[in-house]
Amino acid sequence: MIVEYEEYKTKLGALKPQLETIRRALKLDEVSAEIDRLQAESESDGFWSDQKNSQKVLQRLKQLKNKRESFQKMESRYDDLLALCDMAIEEDDISLLPELESEFNAFTTDLETTRLTTMLSGEYDSCNAILSFHPGAGGTEAQDWTEMLYRMYTRWAERHGYKYTILDYLDGEEAGIKSAAIRIDGENAYGYLKSESGVHRLVRISPFDASGRRQTSFAAVEVMPEITDTSEIELRDEDIEMQVYRSSGAGGQKVNKTSSAVRLIHKPTGIVVSSQVERSHFQNLENCKEMLRAKLAEIKEREHLEKISDIKGVQMKIDFGSAIRSYVFMPYTLAKDQRTGFENGNINAVMDGDIDGFINAYLAWKA
């Protein structure tokens, strides 16, 4: 059995350079220096006089500390695995092999996930993400599928300790949602979730079909980075048409029926955004501006444009031939990504937000 422990020591030795590469990619020396600087700033007199800035500083401080702590835990796990190998060899203890095997497999999986995280170096990857949801043709069935996707992403956010805020929500007439938008707050939220932008296809026995026939439905998810620096994406008054209207839909907690909803039309591109979840139309207007900036930034990045003025509005076709991923509930269960080939047969886990496999496969595929 000592031979098997020696093999694990060799495997761990081969992983050491990866650990060092990740350390350099994460720029941990710079991270520690910035932590010290922000810590000093947070303890200075008058820090709380500017609430907006103080919140931003504390959020950044938390993100940096989490990044450093996460890597330190990874290093500690590596050292523990080496120590376990040495102890098992010294005592010639066969009983430690299952534990070593399990811990080694978990470590290599997490190391790969961390390595993929270091690839999030795009201009907006570290930003919060804004997701908008739109059903394809098919009425109630498509609207129900859209709500299922909405739930999947909010569950994913909760799994990662991210917070989400509803920016817009319009109920379907019978079930589901006609449209919705949420902001997911967390480090690298956009970097992870940009892989989810596109058309999602559902195959199942429809609960809305009395004949119990199998149906195919489509919904589109748009993923955009939240732009906090308003000077980066300037919205000129002459480029925007604002419409104020009464909130509609089934209502409930997500829609304030007494408030004024706002719709913004960006004239140069034809992009339309709306919000009706807040009490005042001023707050709905801010939501709309946030979504519009995000959409312009996402298109700018996707099209590799230098200037916002080069953006042209593009309408996504939500139908056959344009899906990035299929979710099959019948006659078998499988979620499969058309771009990477990654698949997961546990459809219930996927719908409960277990989509990290798809995200990591996309990052590896793009790399």
C-alpha positions as CSV (number, residue, x, y, z in Angstrom):
1,M,0.0,0.0,0.0
2,I,3.0,2.3,0.5
3,V,3.3,2.3,-3.3
4,E,-0.2,3.9,-3.6
5,Y,0.6,6.6,-1.1
6,E,3.9,7.4,-2.9
7,E,1.8,7.7,-6.1
8,Y,-0.4,10.3,-4.4
9,K,2.7,12.2,-3.3
10,T,3.9,12.3,-6.9
11,K,0.5,13.5,-8.0
12,L,0.5,16.2,-5.4
13,G,4.0,17.3,-6.4
14,A,2.7,17.7,-10.0
15,L,0.0,20.0,-8.7
16,K,2.3,22.4,-6.9
17,P,3.2,24.4,-10.0
18,Q,-0.5,24.9,-10.7
19,L,-0.9,26.3,-7.2
20,E,1.9,28.7,-7.7
21,T,0.5,29.8,-11.1
22,I,-2.9,30.5,-9.5
23,R,-1.2,32.5,-6.7
24,R,0.5,34.7,-9.4
25,A,-2.7,35.0,-11.4
26,L,-4.6,36.1,-8.3
27,K,-1.9,38.7,-7.6
28,L,-2.1,38.0,-3.9
29,D,0.8,40.4,-3.0
30,E,-1.2,43.2,-4.6
31,V,-4.4,42.0,-2.9
32,S,-2.8,42.1,0.5
33,A,-1.4,45.6,-0.1
34,E,-4.9,46.8,-1.2
35,I,-6.5,45.2,1.9
36,D,-4.1,47.1,4.2
37,R,-4.8,50.3,2.4
38,L,-8.6,49.9,2.5
39,Q,-8.5,48.7,6.1
40,A,-6.6,51.9,7.1
41,E,-9.2,54.0,5.2
42,S,-12.1,52.3,6.9
43,E,-10.6,53.1,10.3
44,S,-9.9,56.8,9.5
45,D,-11.8,59.7,10.9
46,G,-14.8,60.8,8.8
47,F,-15.0,57.5,7.0
48,W,-18.8,57.2,7.5
49,S,-19.4,60.8,6.3
50,D,-19.8,59.5,2.7
51,Q,-22.1,56.5,3.1
52,K,-22.0,55.6,-0.6
53,N,-18.2,55.5,-0.7
54,S,-17.9,53.7,2.7
55,Q,-20.2,50.9,1.6
56,K,-18.2,50.6,-1.6
57,V,-14.9,50.4,0.3
58,L,-16.3,47.8,2.7
59,Q,-17.7,45.7,-0.1
60,R,-14.3,45.7,-1.9
61,L,-12.5,44.9,1.4
62,K,-14.8,41.9,1.9
63,Q,-14.2,40.7,-1.7
64,L,-10.4,40.9,-1.4
65,K,-10.3,39.2,2.0
66,N,-12.5,36.4,0.7
67,K,-10.1,36.0,-2.3
68,R,-7.0,35.8,-0.1
69,E,-8.7,33.5,2.5
70,S,-10.0,31.2,-0.2
71,F,-6.5,30.7,-1.6
72,Q,-4.9,30.3,1.8
73,K,-7.4,27.5,2.5
74,M,-6.4,25.8,-0.7
75,E,-2.8,25.9,0.3
76,S,-3.6,24.6,3.7
77,R,-5.6,21.7,2.2
78,Y,-2.6,20.9,0.0
79,D,-0.3,20.8,3.0
80,D,-2.7,18.6,4.9
81,L,-2.8,16.1,2.0
82,L,1.0,15.9,1.9
83,A,1.0,15.4,5.7
84,L,-1.6,12.6,5.4
85,C,0.5,10.8,2.8
86,D,3.6,11.1,5.0
87,M,1.8,9.8,8.0
88,A,0.2,6.9,6.2
89,I,3.6,5.9,4.7
90,E,5.3,6.1,8.1
91,E,2.6,4.1,9.9
92,D,2.0,1.8,6.9
93,D,-1.7,2.4,7.6
94,I,-4.0,1.0,4.8
95,S,-7.2,2.5,6.5
96,L,-6.2,6.1,5.5
97,L,-6.4,5.3,1.7
98,P,-10.1,6.0,1.2
99,E,-9.9,9.3,3.0
100,L,-6.8,10.3,1.0
101,E,-8.5,9.4,-2.3
102,S,-11.7,11.3,-1.4
103,E,-9.8,14.4,-0.2
104,F,-7.5,14.4,-3.2
105,N,-10.4,14.2,-5.7
106,A,-12.2,17.0,-4.0
107,F,-9.0,19.1,-3.9
108,T,-8.3,18.7,-7.6
109,T,-11.9,19.6,-8.5
110,D,-11.7,22.8,-6.4
111,L,-8.2,23.6,-7.8
112,E,-9.6,23.5,-11.3
113,T,-12.5,25.7,-10.4
114,T,-10.1,28.2,-8.8
115,R,-7.9,28.1,-11.9
116,L,-10.9,28.9,-14.1
117,T,-11.8,31.8,-11.9
118,T,-8.4,33.3,-12.6
119,M,-9.5,33.5,-16.3
120,L,-12.2,36.1,-15.4
121,S,-10.1,39.0,-16.6
122,G,-12.6,40.7,-19.0
123,E,-13.3,44.4,-18.6
124,Y,-16.5,43.8,-16.7
125,D,-16.0,40.2,-15.3
126,S,-15.7,41.4,-11.7
127,C,-19.0,43.3,-11.9
128,N,-22.4,42.4,-10.5
129,A,-24.7,40.9,-13.1
130,I,-28.1,42.0,-14.5
131,L,-30.2,39.2,-15.9
132,S,-33.4,39.7,-17.9
133,F,-35.8,37.0,-18.9
134,H,-38.1,36.8,-21.9
135,P,-40.4,34.0,-23.0
136,G,-40.5,32.8,-26.6
137,A,-43.7,32.1,-28.6
138,G,-46.0,29.6,-26.9
139,G,-48.1,31.7,-24.4
140,T,-48.5,30.2,-20.9
141,E,-46.1,27.2,-21.5
142,A,-43.2,29.5,-22.5
143,Q,-44.0,32.0,-19.7
144,D,-44.0,29.1,-17.1
145,W,-40.6,28.0,-18.5
146,T,-39.3,31.6,-18.1
147,E,-40.3,31.5,-14.5
148,M,-38.5,28.2,-14.0
149,L,-35.3,29.7,-15.3
150,Y,-35.8,32.8,-13.1
151,R,-36.0,30.5,-10.1
152,M,-32.9,28.5,-11.3
153,Y,-30.7,31.6,-11.3
154,T,-32.0,33.0,-8.0
155,R,-31.3,29.5,-6.5
156,W,-27.8,29.7,-8.0
157,A,-27.2,33.1,-6.4
158,E,-28.3,31.8,-3.0
159,R,-26.0,28.8,-3.3
160,H,-23.1,31.2,-3.8
161,G,-24.0,33.6,-1.0
162,Y,-24.9,36.3,-3.6
163,K,-27.8,38.7,-3.1
164,Y,-30.3,39.4,-5.8
165,T,-32.6,42.4,-6.3
166,I,-35.7,42.4,-8.5
167,L,-35.5,45.3,-11.0
168,D,-38.6,44.4,-13.1
169,Y,-41.3,41.7,-12.9
170,L,-44.4,41.2,-15.1
171,D,-46.6,38.2,-14.3
172,G,-48.1,36.0,-17.0
173,E,-51.8,36.0,-17.3
174,E,-52.3,32.3,-16.3
175,A,-48.9,31.3,-14.9
176,G,-45.2,32.2,-15.2
177,I,-43.8,35.5,-16.2
178,K,-44.0,37.7,-19.2
179,S,-40.7,39.4,-18.4
180,A,-38.4,40.0,-15.5
181,A,-35.0,41.5,-14.6
182,I,-32.8,40.9,-11.5
183,R,-29.5,42.2,-10.4
184,I,-27.2,39.6,-8.8
185,D,-24.6,41.2,-6.4
186,G,-21.3,39.4,-5.8
187,E,-17.7,39.3,-6.9
188,N,-17.3,38.0,-10.5
189,A,-21.1,37.5,-10.9
190,Y,-21.0,38.8,-14.5
191,G,-17.8,36.8,-15.3
192,Y,-19.5,33.6,-14.2
193,L,-23.0,34.2,-15.6
194,K,-22.2,35.7,-19.0
195,S,-22.0,32.1,-20.2
196,E,-25.8,31.9,-19.6
197,S,-26.8,34.5,-22.1
198,G,-28.8,33.1,-24.9
199,V,-31.9,31.0,-25.7
200,H,-32.8,28.0,-23.4
201,R,-34.9,25.2,-24.7
202,L,-37.3,23.0,-22.6
203,V,-38.8,19.6,-23.7
204,R,-41.5,18.2,-21.4
205,I,-45.1,17.0,-21.0
206,S,-46.9,20.3,-20.6
207,P,-49.0,20.7,-17.5
208,F,-51.1,23.2,-19.5
209,D,-52.0,20.7,-22.2
210,A,-55.1,18.6,-21.4
211,S,-54.0,16.0,-23.9
212,G,-50.7,15.4,-22.1
213,R,-48.6,16.0,-25.2
214,R,-44.9,16.6,-25.2
215,Q,-44.0,20.2,-26.0
216,T,-40.9,22.3,-26.7
217,S,-40.7,25.8,-25.3
218,F,-38.1,28.6,-25.5
219,A,-37.0,31.4,-23.3
220,A,-34.2,33.9,-23.6
221,V,-31.9,35.0,-20.8
222,E,-29.8,38.2,-21.3
223,V,-26.8,38.7,-19.0
224,M,-25.3,42.2,-18.6
225,P,-22.7,43.8,-16.3
226,E,-23.8,46.4,-13.8
227,I,-22.0,49.6,-14.5
228,T,-21.5,51.6,-11.3
229,D,-19.3,54.3,-12.9
230,T,-22.0,56.3,-14.8
231,S,-19.3,58.2,-16.7
232,E,-18.2,55.0,-18.4
233,I,-21.5,54.5,-20.2
234,E,-23.0,58.0,-20.7
235,L,-26.7,58.2,-21.4
236,R,-27.5,61.5,-23.2
237,D,-31.0,62.9,-22.6
238,E,-31.5,63.5,-26.3
239,D,-30.9,59.8,-27.0
240,I,-33.6,58.6,-24.5
241,E,-37.4,58.6,-24.8
242,M,-39.2,58.0,-21.5
243,Q,-42.7,56.7,-21.1
244,V,-44.5,56.5,-17.8
245,Y,-47.5,54.1,-17.5
246,R,-49.6,52.2,-14.9
247,S,-48.1,48.9,-13.7
248,S,-49.9,45.9,-15.1
249,G,-50.0,42.1,-14.8
250,A,-51.3,39.9,-11.9
251,G,-49.4,42.0,-9.4
252,G,-48.7,40.4,-6.0
253,Q,-45.7,41.3,-3.9
254,K,-43.3,41.9,-6.9
255,V,-45.4,44.7,-8.5
256,N,-46.6,47.8,-6.8
257,K,-50.0,48.4,-8.4
258,T,-50.2,52.0,-7.3
259,S,-46.8,53.1,-8.6
260,S,-45.9,54.5,-12.0
261,A,-44.0,52.2,-14.2
262,V,-41.3,53.5,-16.5
263,R,-40.2,52.5,-20.0
264,L,-37.0,53.9,-21.6
265,I,-36.3,53.7,-25.3
266,H,-32.7,54.3,-26.4
267,K,-33.3,56.0,-29.8
268,P,-29.9,55.3,-31.4
269,T,-30.2,51.5,-30.9
270,G,-33.9,50.9,-30.4
271,I,-33.2,49.1,-27.1
272,V,-36.2,49.2,-24.7
273,V,-36.1,48.6,-21.0
274,S,-38.8,48.9,-18.3
275,S,-39.3,48.7,-14.6
276,Q,-42.5,48.6,-12.5
277,V,-41.5,47.1,-9.2
278,E,-40.7,50.3,-7.1
279,R,-43.1,52.7,-5.4
280,S,-41.9,55.8,-7.1
281,H,-41.4,56.3,-10.8
282,F,-38.0,58.0,-10.0
283,Q,-36.7,54.7,-8.6
284,N,-38.1,52.8,-11.5
285,L,-36.3,55.3,-13.8
286,E,-33.0,54.6,-12.0
287,N,-33.6,50.8,-12.5
288,C,-34.2,51.5,-16.2
289,K,-31.0,53.5,-16.5
290,E,-29.1,50.8,-14.7
291,M,-30.4,48.1,-17.1
292,L,-29.8,50.3,-20.2
293,R,-26.2,51.0,-19.2
294,A,-25.7,47.3,-18.6
295,K,-27.1,46.4,-21.9
296,L,-25.0,48.9,-23.8
297,A,-21.8,47.7,-22.0
298,E,-22.6,44.0,-22.7
299,I,-23.1,44.7,-26.4
300,K,-19.9,46.8,-26.5
301,E,-17.9,43.9,-24.9
302,R,-19.5,41.2,-27.1
303,E,-19.0,43.1,-30.3
304,H,-15.5,44.2,-29.3
305,L,-16.5,47.8,-29.9
306,E,-14.4,50.8,-28.7
307,K,-17.3,53.3,-28.8
308,I,-20.8,53.0,-27.6
309,S,-22.0,54.9,-30.6
310,D,-21.1,51.9,-32.8
311,I,-23.7,49.8,-31.1
312,K,-26.7,48.7,-33.2
313,G,-29.8,47.1,-31.6
314,V,-30.0,43.4,-32.2
315,Q,-33.1,41.3,-31.7
316,M,-32.5,37.7,-30.5
317,K,-34.6,35.0,-32.1
318,I,-36.2,32.9,-29.4
319,D,-36.9,29.7,-31.3
320,F,-35.4,26.5,-32.8
321,G,-31.8,26.6,-34.0
322,S,-30.8,29.4,-31.6
323,A,-30.7,27.5,-28.3
324,I,-27.5,27.4,-26.3
325,R,-28.8,24.7,-23.9
326,S,-31.6,22.1,-23.8
327,Y,-33.4,20.9,-20.7
328,V,-35.2,17.6,-21.4
329,F,-37.8,16.3,-18.8
330,M,-39.4,13.7,-21.1
331,P,-38.8,10.9,-22.3
332,Y,-35.5,11.0,-20.4
333,T,-34.0,13.7,-18.1
334,L,-30.9,15.6,-19.3
335,A,-29.6,19.2,-19.5
336,K,-27.1,19.6,-22.3
337,D,-25.1,22.6,-23.4
338,Q,-24.9,22.8,-27.2
339,R,-21.6,24.8,-27.2
340,T,-19.5,22.8,-24.8
341,G,-21.2,19.4,-24.9
342,F,-21.3,19.4,-21.1
343,E,-24.4,17.6,-19.7
344,N,-26.1,16.7,-16.4
345,G,-28.7,14.0,-16.1
346,N,-30.0,15.3,-12.7
347,I,-32.4,17.8,-14.1
348,N,-34.0,18.6,-10.7
349,A,-30.6,19.6,-9.3
350,V,-30.0,21.8,-12.3
351,M,-33.3,23.5,-11.9
352,D,-32.4,24.1,-8.2
353,G,-29.4,26.1,-9.3
354,D,-26.7,23.4,-9.7
355,I,-25.2,24.9,-12.9
356,D,-21.6,25.4,-11.9
357,G,-20.6,22.5,-14.2
358,F,-22.0,24.3,-17.2
359,I,-20.3,27.6,-16.2
360,N,-16.9,26.0,-15.6
361,A,-17.2,24.0,-18.9
362,Y,-17.9,27.3,-20.8
363,L,-14.9,29.0,-19.2
364,A,-12.6,26.1,-20.1
365,W,-14.1,26.1,-23.6
366,K,-13.5,29.8,-24.1
367,A,-10.0,29.5,-22.8
